[in-house]
Amino acid sequence: MTEQEFSKQVWRMYDQITTADGVKGKVMGVAFSTKSVRAYIAGSPEWLKCEVIETHTTGKGGDADEDAIIEELHNKIMKQCDEIARLREQKRELEEKNNKYHLKELMQHVKELHDGLMEKRRKIDLIDKAIEQIERITAKVEQA
């Protein structure tokens, strides 16, 4: 690893390194002034210069390079943006469905009201006709 690559790395405790010999170790500390890492290798801690380090990964095995971390965070943000857009669309659909449901329910009640008023109007018409007949009959009885 070059000094420039060393400087671009994000170093944390318990990160994993591999030396040029293929020996693995865990980071215990970093000295940026000397461009070296204190790592626990083969049962004991020792300082290693950046030229000896072959690879550097996070404690979870991810890439420790700044650019890779930024790219990973960018991808996470893009996924979250997609998720937000999906949830907004789902919310809009649910609101639309809810509005349609209420409109359907309102139309049903208006229809019931209309039917009730029509039936009431028919009954009133029947009563009016019956009253007219009663008046007509009573008028004939009074004349006789």
Legacy VTK file of the C-alpha trace (Angstrom):
# vtk DataFile Version 3.0
C-alpha trace
ASCII
DATASET POLYDATA
POINTS 144 float
0.000 0.000 0.000
1.395 3.419 -0.925
1.435 6.390 1.435
-1.309 8.044 -0.617
-3.510 4.930 -0.388
-2.756 4.757 3.347
-3.986 8.350 3.775
-7.223 7.643 1.854
-8.162 4.747 4.120
-10.596 5.138 7.006
-8.844 3.423 9.899
-10.716 2.038 12.909
-9.985 -0.290 15.766
-10.451 -3.959 14.882
-10.165 -3.394 11.130
-8.496 -6.280 9.351
-5.260 -6.108 7.392
-3.253 -8.544 5.332
0.494 -8.174 4.942
2.420 -8.765 1.728
3.303 -12.218 3.127
-0.412 -13.077 3.426
-0.499 -12.867 7.225
-3.742 -11.494 8.627
-4.025 -9.135 11.581
-6.348 -6.793 13.450
-5.708 -3.070 13.753
-5.115 -1.788 17.269
-3.880 1.721 16.459
-2.700 4.008 13.669
0.161 6.484 13.507
-0.405 8.874 10.606
2.872 10.708 11.238
4.913 7.559 10.534
2.323 6.018 8.167
2.208 2.828 10.191
-0.358 0.601 11.857
-0.151 -1.265 15.134
-1.716 -4.628 14.455
-2.208 -7.812 16.422
-0.456 -10.433 14.314
0.449 -13.996 15.273
-0.330 -13.497 18.960
1.483 -10.229 19.526
1.038 -6.565 18.562
3.569 -4.963 16.251
3.957 -1.798 14.174
3.799 -2.232 10.413
4.747 0.376 7.807
2.184 1.096 5.120
4.431 -0.486 2.438
4.054 -3.876 4.181
0.250 -3.766 4.207
-1.371 -5.466 1.222
-5.085 -5.094 2.013
-7.198 -3.252 4.538
-10.867 -4.055 5.247
-13.298 -2.985 7.947
-14.013 -5.167 10.944
-17.107 -6.460 9.123
-15.126 -7.214 5.981
-16.134 -4.154 3.916
-13.833 -1.909 1.915
-12.099 0.752 4.064
-11.234 3.132 1.211
-12.898 6.588 1.464
-14.216 6.422 -2.088
-15.726 2.976 -1.538
-17.363 4.096 1.712
-18.798 7.175 0.001
-20.073 5.006 -2.874
-21.658 2.582 -0.402
-23.352 5.429 1.473
-24.520 6.914 -1.829
-26.055 3.568 -2.787
-27.811 3.363 0.590
-29.204 6.862 0.105
-30.414 6.009 -3.397
-32.157 2.876 -2.066
-33.812 4.962 0.639
-34.915 7.533 -1.971
-36.446 4.722 -4.020
-38.165 3.385 -0.908
-39.499 6.858 -0.055
-40.817 7.276 -3.598
-42.470 3.848 -3.437
-44.066 4.633 -0.071
-45.307 8.020 -1.317
-46.900 6.321 -4.319
-48.466 3.693 -2.057
-49.790 6.444 0.232
-51.274 8.287 -2.754
-52.942 5.081 -3.962
-54.365 4.386 -0.511
-55.677 7.945 -0.217
-57.248 7.648 -3.664
-58.780 4.298 -2.762
-60.029 5.736 0.519
-61.570 8.714 -1.280
-63.216 6.436 -3.828
-64.567 4.267 -1.014
-66.074 7.277 0.750
-67.470 8.615 -2.511
-69.037 5.230 -3.218
-70.518 5.162 0.284
-71.819 8.720 -0.097
-73.416 7.886 -3.468
-75.088 4.842 -1.902
-76.612 6.984 0.858
-77.785 9.590 -1.679
-79.467 6.798 -3.682
-81.185 5.471 -0.522
-82.368 9.003 0.284
-83.679 9.455 -3.262
-85.506 6.113 -3.145
-87.029 6.991 0.244
-88.196 10.371 -0.996
-89.736 8.814 -4.124
-91.643 6.290 -1.990
-92.811 9.042 0.340
-93.950 11.093 -2.667
-95.970 8.111 -4.000
-97.661 7.645 -0.628
-98.477 11.358 -0.407
-99.936 11.181 -3.941
-102.091 8.206 -2.867
-103.276 10.123 0.209
-104.042 13.211 -1.935
-106.060 11.084 -4.390
-107.934 9.431 -1.517
-108.741 12.850 -0.004
-109.959 14.098 -3.407
-112.253 11.056 -3.751
-113.556 11.541 -0.209
-114.270 15.208 -0.963
-115.980 14.290 -4.244
-118.128 11.638 -2.531
-119.012 13.954 0.371
-119.962 16.682 -2.135
-122.370 14.210 -3.888
-123.855 13.142 -0.512
-124.453 16.789 0.470
-126.234 17.470 -2.856
-128.575 14.547 -2.472
LINES 1 145
144 0 1 2 3 4 5 6 7 8 9 10 11 12 13 14 15 16 17 18 19 20 21 22 23 24 25 26 27 28 29 30 31 32 33 34 35 36 37 38 39 40 41 42 43 44 45 46 47 48 49 50 51 52 53 54 55 56 57 58 59 60 61 62 63 64 65 66 67 68 69 70 71 72 73 74 75 76 77 78 79 80 81 82 83 84 85 86 87 88 89 90 91 92 93 94 95 96 97 98 99 100 101 102 103 104 105 106 107 108 109 110 111 112 113 114 115 116 117 118 119 120 121 122 123 124 125 126 127 128 129 130 131 132 133 134 135 136 137 138 139 140 141 142 143
